[in-house]
Amino acid sequence: MVIDRKTIRWVFSGVVSCIVLYWILHETDRVKAVWDFITGMLSPFAIGAGLAFILNVPLRAIESKLKFVKNGAARRALAMVLTFLAIALIVYVIVILVLPQVVATVESIIDQLPAFFDRILRAGYDFVEGNPELMDWLYSNTDLESFDWAGLIEKIMTWLGDSLSTVVTKAFSAIGSLSTGIFNGVISLVFALYCLGRKEVLARQGRKLLYAFLPERFCDDAIRVLRLTSKTFSNFISGQCLEALILGCMFAIAMLIFRMPYIPLVSVLIAVTALVPIVGAFVGCGLGAFFIFVDDPMLALWFVVMFLVIQQIEGNVIYPKVVGSSVGLPGMWVLLAVTVGGELMGVAGMLVMIPLASVVYTILREWTSLRVKARNIDPGKLMDQPLEVRNRLAETHRKAKLKRRKKVEDPEEQDT
């Protein structure tokens, strides 16, 4: 065996890999601590990169309308300012529409709580008065007169004191977490602005790094996949936002026609929750039905019926046209992606898994087509019923037909 530089490199890599694997398997606590430290340090930058990717969708659309600005840097800066102003305006409109309705609903619920508890107490008194044998049973089987009520009150006060100290501790912890979150949010926002302002430079630097250290063919495939991923995610974000806007408008119009209350609140809630694929609109329906239930329970029932009708129209007509076509993923795989993403990462997983599954679906479809073509597979075998099977069935049918014709023409043969 010839020991050259390549062999030494492979042996060294194998030894290092075994050492790292041994350390990971036997020092799980330290590995977790190191991992938590690294993720905590890099999470603001990861969030900033994700925010820049999302904001790049409206930024690109706005920048395409500012071609009259000849200076590229000035056009980019103006587009970024208009993007943030548009987002701030959307958030302001949502808050203005939702907040007063939420406050009014909460006040209405609070006003109705005393009457609700009074009804419960009256029902309890009526039940006790209507069942005197229950009180007789309690007095005969329990010693209520000698019960240590003072001890019970003392335990309750002790529990309240412990709970109060726990609440104070958690409050200080929440304040510390809030300050850390604000600091990380500022870092994420600044990093997102930097990424948006120099996105072409960052993309060019990334391509240079790939081609400098990895094989050229691998870099070509990686860049193609990354571009496909970027396009798919951008189409999904724009399609999902458009679908949510359409759904919110449909609910606003329908509720206006049927004279239902809380039209701005419910339509905005459904539009916002509909950003989560498939399941989000049902959450908005539950919240909207609860708000309407406070005023009129029967009207809340009709609201649920109206929601189911609109949801069928949206799921079968609007969503496949607006979102399904934008990501190129069939409906059954969309449902699977949402389910798996929700189980793995919650709401964020639902949002990420659909475009990610679309990318995997597209790559797998292309790779499968190339493999089938490279193996010279007969296209007839890929049909619902292969050509050779159809020919065999046709031949069997023809022979059976000839046999029946001969029996009709030759009765003696039929008798035998």
N, C-alpha and C positions, 0 to 999 in steps of 0.2 A: 504493500500500500504506500503510495506516494503522499507524503505530508507536505502540502503546499499552503500558501497563504489562505486560499479559499476554504480548505479543510479546517485550518486553525480557527478561522472566523466562525464556521458553523459549529465547531465544538465549543468555542467560547460562548456563542449565543445560546446553545443548549444548556450549558452549565449555569449561566446567568438566569435563564428562564426557570430552571429547576429550583434555584435558590429563591427566586421571587415567589414562585408557586408555594414552596415550603413555608416561606414567611407569611404569605397570605392565609394559608390554611391553619397555621399554628399561632398566629398573632392577630386574631380577628379584631380584638378590641383596639389595638394600636392602628390596624388598617382602617377601621371605622373612624377613629379619631383623625387620622391623616386625611381620609376622604372627606369628612365633615369640614375640616379646616380648608381644604382646597376648594370644595364646592361653595363654602361660605365666602371665601375670598373672591371667587370668580363669578358668583351668582349675579352681582350687579351688572357686570359686563355682558353676561349671557342674556339677562333681561333687556339690557339696552340694545343688544343686537337684534333680539326678537321684536322689540318696539320699533327699531329702525326698519326692519323688514315689513312690518304691518303698515307703518306710515309711508313707506315707499310706494304703496299702491296709489293713494290719492296724490302723493307728491308727483309721481310720474304723469298722472292725468292732468294735473294743474300745470306742470312744467311744459307739457305739449301745447297748452293754450297760450303760452307766453313767448312764442317764437319771435314776436316783434321786438323783444329785448335782445339785442345783439350780443351783449357781454354775457358769457356763460356763467361766470361767478355771480353776477348780479341777478341773472335769471334764476339760478339755483337758490340764492338767498331769498328772493321775493317769493318763490314757490314754497319754500319752507315756512316763511311767515304766514302765507295764505293758508297752508295746510293746518298749522297750529291754530290759527284763528277760526277756521271752519270746524275743527274738532271742539274747540272751546265753545263755539256757538251751539253745536249740537248738544253738548253736555249741559249748557245753560238752559236750553229749551226743555230738555228732559227734566231737569230739576224744577224748573218753573211749572211744568205741567203736572209733575208727579207729587212734589212736596206738599203743596196746599191740599191736594186730594187725600194724601196719606194722613196729614194732620186732622183734616175734617173727619175722616173715617175713624181714626183713633179716638177723637173726642166723642163721636157718636157711640162707639163701643163702650167707652168709659161711662157715658151718661146712662147706657142701658144696663150696665153691670149691677147696680143696686136692685133694680126691678127683677133682674135675672136671679140674683141670690135670694131675694124675697120670695120668688116663686118656688125656689128649691126648699127653703125653710118651711113654707106653707105646705108643700107636698110632704115633707118629712113629718110635720106635726099631724097632718091628716092621716098619714100612714100609721103613726103610733096610736092615734085615737081610734082608728078603725081596727087595730089589732091589739087589744089590751092583754091578750095572752102572751104576747111577746114581752111586755114589761114584767108580767108575772114570772116568766121564765128567767129573765135577767136577774130579778131580785132573789129568786130561789136558787140560782146556780152561781151567782157572783156575790161577793161581799163588798158592795159599793160603799157602805157606810164606814167601814174600817180601812178603805183604800188610802194609801199614802199620797194624798194630793200634793202636799208640800214637797215631798221628794220628787214627784213628777215635775213640778214647777221648777225645782232646782236643776233637774237634769235638762229641762228645756232651756233655762237661762245659760247653763254651761255650754250647751250645744250652740246657742246663739252667739256666745262670746267667742268660741272657737271658730265659728263660721265667719264672724266679723274680722278676726285676726287673719284668717285665710284670704278674705276678700281684700283687706288692706295690702297684704303681701302680693297678691296677684295684681292689684292696681299699680303698685310700684314697679312690678315686673313688666306690666303692660306699658307703662310710661317709658321704661328703658327700651322695650322692643319698638315702641312708636318712634322714639328718637333715632334708633338704629335704622328703622325702616325709612324714615325721612331722609337720612343721610345716604342710604343706598339708593333711594329713589332719585335723588339729585345726581348721583354718580351715573345711574342708568340713563337719565335724561340727557346729560352732557355727552355721554358716550354715544347715544343714539343720534344726537345732532352731529357729532363728528363723523359717524358712519354715513349719514345721509349727505353730508357736505362733500365727502371724499369717497363715495361708493365706487366710482370708476377706478380710482387709484388703488383702493383696497382690493378690488377684483383683479386688477392687473398684477399686483404684488402676490396675491394668492396663486395665480397661474404660474408666475415665475418660480415660486417655491416648489410647486408640484413638479414642474418640468426640470428643475435643478436637481432633485433628489430621488425621483421615482422614474420608472420606465415610461417611455413616451406613449406606448399603447395604453397603458393603465391610466395615464394622465388624460388622454383623449376621451376614454370612456368615463372617467370621473367627472370631467368638465361637462360632458354631455348629460350625465345624470343630474349634476348640480343645476344646470340650466333648465332641464325638464322639471326638477323639483321647484325651482323658483317660479317658473311659469304656472305650474299646477297650484302652488300655494297662493299665488297672486290671484288667479282666476277664482279659487275657492273663496278667498276673503271678499272679493268684490261681489261674487254671486250670492254669498250668504248675507251680506249686508243688503243687497237689493231685494232678496227674498224676504228678509225681515221687514223691510220698509213696505213692501207690497202687502204682506200679511197684516201689519198694523193698520194700514189704510183700509183694508177690507173689513176689519173688525170695527173701525171707527164708523164706516158707512153703514154697516149692518146694525150696529147699536143705535145709531142715529135714526135709522128707519123704524126700529122697534121701540124707540123711546126708552132706552135703558140708561140708568145713572152711571156716573163715573166714566164717561166716554174717554176723556184725555188720559186718565190714570190707567185704565184697563188696556187701551190700545197701545200706549207706550210700553207698559209692562210686557205685553205679549210680543211686541216688536223687539224689545231688548232680550227677553228670554229666548226668543226664536233664533238668536244668534247661535245657540247651542243646537246642533242638528237633532232632528226627530223628537227628542224628549223635552227640549226647552219650551216649546209652545204649550205643552201640557202643564208645565209648572206655572206658566203665566195664566193658563185657564183656571187652575186651582186658586191662585191668588185673586183673580178677577171674580170668580164665583163667590169667594169668601166676602169680598167687599160688597157685592150686590146682595148677598144673603143677609147682611146687616139691615138693609132697607126692606127687601121683599124676598122671602125664601122661594116662592113660586117663580118669580122672575129669574132668580139664580138658576133654577132648574132649566128654564127656557134658554138661558145663556149657555149652559152646558150643551144643550141640543144644538144651538146655533154654532157653537164651537166645533162640534163633531162634523157638522155639514161643511163648514168652511175648511176644516182640517182635511177632509176628503178631497175637496177641490184643490187645496194647496199641495197636498201630498201626491196627487195623481196627475196634476196638470202643471202647476207652477214650479214646484221644486225640481222635477226631472228636467224641465226646460231651462230653468235659470241656473241651478247649481249642478244637477247631474251632468248636463252637457258641458259645463265649464271644467269639470274635473275628469270627465270621461270614464266614470265608474258606474257600473250597473247598480240598480237599487238594492239587490240582495247583498252585494258586497259593501254598500254604504251602511246597511243595517249591521252587518258583522263588524265593520270597522268601528262604528259608534259603540257597540257593546263591548268589544275588546278594549278600546281606548278608555271607556268609562271605568272598567274594572281595574285597569292598570294605573291610570293617572287622574281619574275623576273628570271634571268638566274640561280641563286642559287637554286630557287625552282624547276626548270626543272631538275637539276642534282640530287636533293635530293629526289624528289617525286617518281621517277621510282623505286628505290630500296625500299623505304618506302611502296609504293603501293604493291610491290611484297611480302614484309613481311606480310602486312595485308591480301593479297590474300591467302597466304599459311596458315596463322593462321585461317582465316575464313573457308577455305576448310577443314582443319583438324577438327575444331570445329563442322562444319556442318556434317561431316561424323560420328563423335562420337554421335551427337544428333540423327541422323537418326538411327544409330545402337542401341542406348539406347531405342528408342521408338519402336523398332521391326517393322520397316516399310518393307513391302514386296519389294524386289529388283525389281520385275516386274513393280511396280508402278513408278519407277524412270527412266524407259526406255522411248525412244522417243514415243513409243506407248505401254501403259501398257498392260500386259498379258490378263487381263480380257476384255479390249477393243478389243484386237485382236481376242479373242475367240468369243466375241459377234458378231464381224463383219464376222468371218468365219462361224458361225452358220446361220446368216442372208443370207450369200451368198449361203450356202448349201441348205437352204429352198427355195430360189428363183430358184435355179437350178433344184430341184426336181419338183417344180411347173411348170416350163417350160417343163420338160420332160413329165409330166402327160398330159399337153395340147397337146403335139405332139402325144402321144400314144392314146389319147381319143379325136377324133375330135368333137364328140357330145358335150362334156363338153366345148370345145373351142367355139362352135357355141352358146351355151347357155350363 
